[in-house]
Amino acid sequence: MEDKEPVPRVGVAVFVLKGKSILLGRRRSSSNSIGDSTFALPGGHLEFGESFEECGVRELQEETGLKIEKPEFLTVTNNLFLEEPKPAHYVIIFLRAVLADPDQVPQNLEPTKCDGWDWYDWDNLPQPLLPPLEKMVRSGFNPFPSQSHSPESC
């Protein structure tokens, strides 16, 4: 049997915003997966026929039990993981959203994939971050809505 040619995969990750904090979980990956023990946003693979927003809502609920509203596209990154035990190429769609009910508490519904979820202040993120997220943070990326259009700034 021939080895299949590797192909890019599409992932969707969600910045769930609460005040000036974001939701992150510490990944638990098998020996041939990406980012073991790094902190990452909730998210997963885009399924056939799914919109980015549908994927983000579904993945977040599957992983954390949280319900979100107003998912919106932020950016996309093209990521090569050539140093991993099993090299991979991911196109990651980043969304942002807020909790449908701010009193919801994240649950760890996939304990074999994540050590747990918590809120982290944007200015004091845990380390190490999953490489694509780390690169975004270092570049000055900010997932929070711009305040430049508020009445106070006019």
C-alpha positions as CSV (number, residue, x, y, z in Angstrom):
1,M,0.0,0.0,0.0
2,E,1.4,3.4,-1.0
3,D,1.7,6.2,1.5
4,K,-0.9,8.9,0.9
5,E,0.5,12.3,0.0
6,P,0.0,14.6,3.0
7,V,-2.7,17.3,2.5
8,P,-3.4,20.5,4.3
9,R,-6.2,20.3,7.0
10,V,-8.5,23.1,8.0
11,G,-8.9,23.9,11.7
12,V,-11.2,26.4,13.4
13,A,-10.2,28.0,16.7
14,V,-12.3,30.3,18.8
15,F,-11.2,33.2,21.0
16,V,-14.0,33.1,23.6
17,L,-13.8,36.6,25.2
18,K,-14.8,37.4,28.8
19,G,-13.8,40.9,29.9
20,K,-10.1,41.1,29.0
21,S,-9.6,37.3,29.3
22,I,-9.7,34.4,26.8
23,L,-10.4,30.7,27.3
24,L,-7.5,28.4,27.0
25,G,-6.9,24.7,27.6
26,R,-3.6,22.7,28.0
27,R,-3.5,20.2,25.2
28,R,-2.9,16.5,25.8
29,S,-1.7,15.0,22.5
30,S,-0.7,11.6,21.5
31,S,3.0,11.1,20.5
32,N,2.2,11.9,16.9
33,S,0.0,14.9,17.4
34,I,0.8,18.6,17.5
35,G,1.3,20.8,20.6
36,D,1.4,18.4,23.5
37,S,1.3,20.3,26.8
38,T,0.8,23.7,25.1
39,F,-2.1,26.1,25.9
40,A,-4.5,26.4,23.0
41,L,-7.9,27.9,22.1
42,P,-10.9,25.6,21.8
43,G,-11.5,24.4,18.3
44,G,-11.1,21.5,15.9
45,H,-11.4,20.3,12.3
46,L,-13.8,21.8,9.8
47,E,-16.3,19.1,8.7
48,F,-17.6,18.8,5.1
49,G,-20.3,21.3,4.4
50,E,-19.8,23.3,7.6
51,S,-19.4,27.0,7.9
52,F,-16.5,28.4,10.0
53,E,-19.0,29.7,12.5
54,E,-20.9,26.3,12.7
55,C,-17.7,24.5,13.3
56,G,-16.6,26.9,16.0
57,V,-20.0,26.6,17.8
58,R,-19.9,22.8,17.5
59,E,-16.3,22.3,18.6
60,L,-16.7,24.7,21.6
61,Q,-19.8,22.9,22.8
62,E,-18.1,19.4,22.3
63,E,-15.0,20.4,24.2
64,T,-16.3,22.7,26.9
65,G,-20.1,22.5,27.0
66,L,-20.2,26.3,26.5
67,K,-22.7,28.0,24.3
68,I,-21.6,31.1,22.5
69,E,-23.1,33.9,20.4
70,K,-22.0,36.3,17.8
71,P,-19.1,34.2,16.4
72,E,-17.2,36.3,13.9
73,F,-14.2,35.7,11.6
74,L,-11.0,37.4,12.8
75,T,-8.1,36.0,10.7
76,V,-6.6,33.0,9.0
77,T,-3.1,31.5,9.4
78,N,-1.1,29.1,7.2
79,N,0.9,26.8,9.5
80,L,3.5,24.2,8.8
81,F,4.5,21.8,11.6
82,L,7.6,20.3,10.1
83,E,9.3,19.6,13.4
84,E,6.5,17.5,14.8
85,P,6.8,13.6,15.0
86,K,4.2,13.5,12.2
87,P,4.7,16.7,10.1
88,A,1.4,18.5,9.3
89,H,0.1,21.5,7.4
90,Y,-2.9,23.4,8.9
91,V,-4.9,26.3,7.7
92,I,-6.5,27.7,10.9
93,I,-9.5,30.0,10.8
94,F,-9.7,32.1,13.9
95,L,-13.1,33.3,15.2
96,R,-14.1,35.4,18.2
97,A,-17.3,35.1,20.2
98,V,-18.8,35.8,23.6
99,L,-20.7,33.5,26.0
100,A,-24.4,33.3,25.4
101,D,-24.7,33.3,29.2
102,P,-21.8,34.9,31.0
103,D,-22.3,32.7,34.1
104,Q,-21.5,29.5,32.2
105,V,-18.5,27.5,33.5
106,P,-16.3,25.5,31.0
107,Q,-16.3,21.8,31.5
108,N,-13.5,19.4,30.4
109,L,-15.6,17.2,28.1
110,E,-12.6,15.6,26.3
111,P,-10.2,14.8,29.2
112,T,-8.0,12.6,26.9
113,K,-7.3,15.7,24.7
114,C,-7.2,18.5,27.3
115,D,-6.1,18.9,30.9
116,G,-8.9,21.5,31.5
117,W,-10.1,25.0,30.6
118,D,-9.6,28.3,32.3
119,W,-9.8,32.0,31.7
120,Y,-6.5,33.9,31.2
121,D,-5.9,37.6,31.1
122,W,-4.7,38.6,27.7
123,D,-1.8,40.5,29.2
124,N,-0.7,37.5,31.3
125,L,-1.1,34.4,29.1
126,P,0.3,31.0,30.3
127,Q,3.2,29.4,28.6
128,P,3.9,27.6,26.4
129,L,1.2,28.6,23.8
130,L,0.5,26.5,20.8
131,P,2.9,27.8,18.1
132,P,0.3,29.5,15.8
133,L,-1.2,31.3,18.8
134,E,2.3,32.2,20.2
135,K,3.2,33.7,16.8
136,M,0.0,35.8,16.7
137,V,0.6,37.1,20.3
138,R,4.2,38.0,19.5
139,S,3.1,39.9,16.3
140,G,0.8,42.2,18.4
141,F,-2.4,40.5,17.3
142,N,-5.4,41.5,19.6
143,P,-8.6,39.5,19.5
144,F,-10.7,42.1,21.3
145,P,-13.0,44.4,19.4
146,S,-11.5,47.8,18.7
147,Q,-12.7,50.6,21.0
148,S,-11.8,53.3,18.5
149,H,-15.4,53.7,17.5
150,S,-16.8,54.4,21.0
151,P,-18.5,57.7,21.7
152,E,-15.8,58.6,24.3
153,S,-13.1,58.6,21.5
154,C,-15.0,61.1,19.2
